[in-house]
Amino acid sequence: MPEGDTVWRTATRLHQALAGQPLTTWDLRWGELATTDYVGATTLEVVSRGKHVLQRLDAGVTLHSHLRMEGQWRIEEAAALTSRQRSNPQIRALVGTERWAALGLRLGMLDLVPTASEDTLVGHLGPDVLGPDWDADRAVAHLHAAGQTPIGEAMLDQRNLAGVGTLWASESLFLQRLSPWTAAGDLDEKVLAALVERAHRLIDTARHHAVQSSTGVRRLGETSYVHGRSGRPCRRCGGPVRVAMIGAAPQERTMFYCPRCQGGLGPTDDGKPQTPLGSSSRGRAKPYRRV
């Protein structure tokens, strides 16, 4: 699922393409929204809120979208858009101006609400890591109040802080040497503050780059410390990086970590051999033994 920095870049591109110009195309292919028509309205702004995109119109309504796992907004020159592109069955929304067309492909959510009622869709979110409402102290308080919830799971709960996904949770926890399965409420508030500051710094830096990186290197295979690197050696200790599930079903998520650097094998990790992601090799990985 795209994380806060990716969604921020998406909203920024949409704003640059659509803001300030009247809409000449409005085609929502989503249930009852298909009958709406805001051709002639002007986009005031497009902003992100955590992992949500909000397109606000001067007609007093907001087009809300969420990318979920596979969604994306793509910008094309309106004049060059072909009938084949327009008829793409993956399009859920097609809005545009005389110059630019925005194609919402495989969107996970699409809503149209009065701008004054946006809170019905995003009001439950915690402080946005990349938003004007960012408040590190509130984020720390929310995490501490999560009690016995594992800190990795608490970081992924958008009600605590908005915009952090599995990539930035895994990387932040590794860099702070914290086990993802430590109870959030058992961590000292200073430890939580350092974790929140780390996550904020990583995401704030990443939003300015097309390639996400926690290492500062954007070459293929060198962008992360643990995320996506299960079965490969830890960049810090050389031990095997592993992946395990965190959270309660059916909303559990994957969490990458290094058992040696982060306090041992996670409770949901069976310790069986894990080959590198994308690898078809067999028999090379050794099981991780509990110490």
Helices and strands as residue ranges (DSSP letters): H 4-18, E 25-28, G 31-35, E 43-49, E 52-57, E 61-66, E 72-77, G 78-80, H 83-86, E 91-96, E 100-105, E 109-114, G 115-117, H 119-122, H 136-144, H 151-156, H 166-175, G 184-186, H 189-206, E 242-246, E 253-257
